[in-house]
């Protein structure tokens, strides 16, 4: 590699890193506790709650929905989900079918009695705060897209860093730490070592993070392309009110009958981001470690109760479904989460040493008697 091309790659690495480093530090710091979100929640919520009638019959989903709407007069249902380890149904409501997140209300109900289930503790909302900051910095879609752009900058910094590291590898043994050299050279070696060790992980987490920031455009594209034929027959129909909706139990039963080898995950009501303006979208998932993250919706006309059909998710929504758990290490239990946490700390080290090297370069005047080729050979991977 010529000194000119080396310098060009160094410029790319320096400026893409500088643009995104502070935001990447924020994402790494907030992402660290989020890796253990489930463990924190379990620790704060010992199994003290018991169903009112554990051996009694279950209330219908229509009955639970009726109770939820009685508790929130004037609101409409948005989502219904189901706990896997207890007879609890969760209902999300809002003032309108397209209500944004801050206007949504989440409540859990005992399916054996219809009573409200005490909300799970979550460290005073700290996890929700960290998740919102990590996802969109409280700016909604613009914040998500901005963080996606920072993720692209990060990936560019990774690629340019690898290119700059290759000449270094030809001159030094892998893992070399020149501890007897100047402080700046030592920090450069730490930066290079941490960067190359975490290379595969940062590419995976960076790429999945970028995909996650595109969740809203991805689902909008899915609705526009895959569900367009379902909405065509209703050009003049409005989103049905709860009183005009058909039986939710029958809709769920039709979906489960259509996919007996899948598990019910959640229901999206008409008018929201995960359905059309006219259908229940009953989402089901597989039962293996991989397919449990791949969801397939069955759509049922919300007024007539007619089964509209199952719609396989296209590749881009499947990529989104797989990227979310992979981003936080949710595929392999606690062991994988611990590995994710260690690598996250190492990534913080890469970012911190990179900032130090840039600050040291700014403060240090370039020796005039050294050529650009000599400087590049001394500092090949900044």
N, C-alpha and C positions, 0 to 999 in steps of 0.2 A: 504494500500500500504506500502510495507517495505521501510526502509530507503535506501536500495541498489537500488531498482527499481526507487524510487524517484530521487536518484542521477543520475541514468542512463537517465531518462527522462529530468532531468535538463541539462545534458551534451548535449543531442540532441537539446534541445531548445536553449541553449546558442550558439552552434556552427552553427546551421542552420540559426539562426537569424543574427549572426555576418557576415556570408558569404554573405547574401543577403541584409542587411540593407541599405547600402549606395546606392545600385542600386534601392531598393524600395523607398528610399527617393527621388531619381531623378525621378522615375516614378510617385510618388504622386505629386511632385511639378509641373512637366510638364503636368500631367494629369488634374490638377485643371483648368487652363484656357481652355484646350481642351474640357472640359465638355460644355463650353459656346461658342464653335467655331461658331455655327450658329448665336447666338445672337450678337457676335462681328462683324461678317460679315454683318449682317443686319444693325447694327448701322453705320458701315463705308460705307454702300452702300444704301443711300436713293433711292427711286424709281424715279430717274431722267431720266433714259434711256427710250426712246420710240421707238417702231418699225417704220421703214421708211414708210411702207404702212400698217397700222394696220387693214384696212378693205379690203386690197387687197388679191390676191391669194397667197398661200404658194408655195415656190420653192420646187422642188422635192429633195429627199435626194441625188440622183445622182448628181444633179446640185450643191448642197452644198458641196458634196465631191470633185467635180471637182474644185470648187473655193478654197477649203482648200489645195488641192495638187498644184494648181497654185501658191499659196502663199508660199509653201514650196517645191520648185523644188528638185527632187532627193530623196524625202522622200516617205514613204509608210504609208497608214492609219493603225492605231492600234485599236482605239476605236472611237465610236460615241455615245454621250449621249444627253439627251433632257431635257431642263428646264421644270418644271411643271407649272410655273406661267407666262411664257412669251414665245413668238415664237422664241426661240433661240436653235440652234443646236451646240453642242460642239464636236470638232474633235481633237483627239490626233494623232499626227504623229511621225515618228522616222526614222532614217537612215536605219534601218532593221526591219523586223517583230518582232524580239525578243529583240529589243533595251531596255536597262535598264532604270529605272526611270529618272536618270539625263539627258539622251539623248532624252527624250520625249519632244514634243512641244505641248502645249495645246492652242487652239484658239476657240473663240465663234463667231458664225455667225448669223446675222439677217435672219430668214427664209423668210421674206417678200421681201428682197432685195439682199441678199448675201453679204452684207457689214459686215466688222468686227465689233463686239460689244466690246466696251472698257472693259478691264479686271476689275473684281471686286477688290477693294482694300482689302488687308488683313494685315493691320498694318505693312507694309514694309516686308512682308514675315515671320514675327515672328511666326505666327501659323504654317506655313509650316516647319519652323525650329524646333519648339517644337514637332510637330507630327513625324518628322523624328527621332529626338532624342528619343522620347518616343517609337517609333516602333522598331528601329534597331541600334540606336546610330551611324548612318551613316556607318554601317559596312555591310549592306545588309543581306543576309540570315544568315551568321555566327552570326551577331549581334542579329537577331531575335531569333535564337536557344539558344544563350547564355542567353538572357533575359527570355526565356522560362525555362531554367534550374534554373535561380534565382527565378522564380515563383514557381517552384516545391519545392525549398528550403523554400520559404515563406509558402507554404501550410504545409510542415512538421513542421515548427516553430509554426504555428497556432495549429495543432493537439497536439503537445507536450505541448504547453502553456495551452490548455484546460485541459489536463491530470494533469498538475501541479496545476491548479486552483481548481480542485475538492476538495482536502484536505482543502484548504483555505476556501472554501464555507461552509464546515461542521463546521468550528470553528468561522466564522464571518458572520454577516448579509450581505446580498447582498448590494453592494455599500459602504461598510465600508471604511472610510478614517481615518486612525489613525494619525491625524494632531498633536497630542501631543507627538508622538514618534520621533525618529531620522529622519533627513532629508532623509536618504536612505529608511527608512520604508515608509515615506510619498510618495516618488516617486514610490516605489513599488506598493502602493495602487492605485495611479493614473494610473500606467501602467496596473494593473490588471483590473481596472474599465473600462478604455477606451478600452482595449482589448476585454473584454467580451461583452460590449455594441455594438461594431462594428463587432462582430464575424461573423454573417451571411453575412454582406456586404463584408467583406474582403475575405471570402471564395468565394462568387460570383464573385467579381472583380478579385481575384487571379486566379480562375479557368478559367474564360473567357479570361483573359490575356494570360494564357498559351496556350489556344486553338488558339488565334489570332496569336501567334508566329509561329504556324504550318501551316499558310495559304499556303505557297508555296508547302510544301510536300503534303498537302491535295489536292490541285488542280492538282498536278502532279499525285497523285494516282487516282484521278477521271478521268483524261484523259487516263491513262494507263488501267484502268479497265472498265469504263463505255463507253468509246468512241473507244475502240480498234477495234471493228467490223466495225466502219465507216472509219477507216484509212487503213484497210487491203486491199481494192481494189486498192490502189494507191501506190504500193511499189516503183515505179520509177518516181513518179511525184513530181515536186518541188512546193514550195509555189507560187501561181500565182501572177504575177505582176498586179498592178491596171488596166492596159489597157486590161488585159485578163479576168477580173472579170465580172460576169453577173450583171444585174441590182440590185442595193441595194434596191430600192423601191419594186421591186417584191419579194425579199427575205423577207423584213419586212412584206409585205402584207400577204405572206403565213404563217408567224409565228403568226401574229395577228388573221388570220382566223382560225388557228388551236387551239387557246386558246382565244375565244372571251370574256371570263370572267376575263381575266388578262390584265395588263397594261404594255406597252412597257417601258423598263428601259434603256437598252443600247445594242450596237452591238459590238461584238469583231470580228476583221478581222482575216483572216487566218494567222497562224504562231505565234500567241501570246500565252500567258499563259492561256487565257480563251477560246481558241478554238483549233481546229486541224490545221494542215498545209493546209487543203483543203476546209474548210467550213467557211461560215459566222455563227457565233453563236449569235442568236438574243435572248436576255434575257428578260423575262417578270416576273412580280411579281403580287401578289394578291392585294386586295384592302382593307383588314382589317388591324387593328393595328398590328396583328401578322404576317399575310401572306405577308404584304408588304415588309417584310425583307427576305422572302423565294423566291428565284429566280429559274426559270425553263428555260433552253435554248431550242430553236428550231434550228436545224442545217440544213443549206442549202448549197448544193455544190456551191462553189464560182465561178466555171467556167461554169457549165451547168445550174445553177439555179434550179436544182432538189431538192425537199424537202426530206431531209434525215430522219426527224422525231423529235419528242419531246423526251427529255431525263430527267426524274425526277432525281433530285439531290439525291444522297445517304445520309444516316443519318449523315455521318461525315461532308459533306459539308453543310448540313442544320444546324448542330450544330455550324459551323463556321459562317454562315449567321446570326444566332440568337445571337451569343456571341458578335459580334462587337457592335451593338447598345446597348446591355445590359451593356457592359463594360463601356460605357460613359453615361449611363442613358438616352438614346434616346427614351424610350418607352412612357413616361408619361408627355411630355411637360416640361415647365419651373419648375413646382413644384417638379418633380422628379429630375431634374438637381440640384436644390437648395439642396435637401436632399443628393444627391450624393456629392456635394461640402462640406457640413457639415461633412459627414462621411469621406471624404478624409482628411479634416483637423484633424479629430479625429485620423485617421490612422497615420498621420504625428506625432501626439502626442505620439502614441504608440511606434513608431520607435525611436523618440527622447528620451523618457524616458527609453527605453530599452538600448540605447547607454549609457545614464547616469549611469544606474545601473551596466552595465558591467564595465565602467571606475571606478566607485566607488569600485567595488569588487576587481579590479586589484590593486588599490591604498591601500586598507585596508588589513592589515595582518590578517589571520584567528586566532581567539583566541584559544590557545592550550587547554584551560581547558574545551572548549565546545565540546561535541561529535558531530559526523556528523548528528545524529538524531535530536539533539537540533537545529543545524543550519538549517536543512531542515524544521523544524517546524516553525522557525522564518521567513524563506524566501522561501515559498513553490512554488512560481510562477515566478521565475526569468527565 
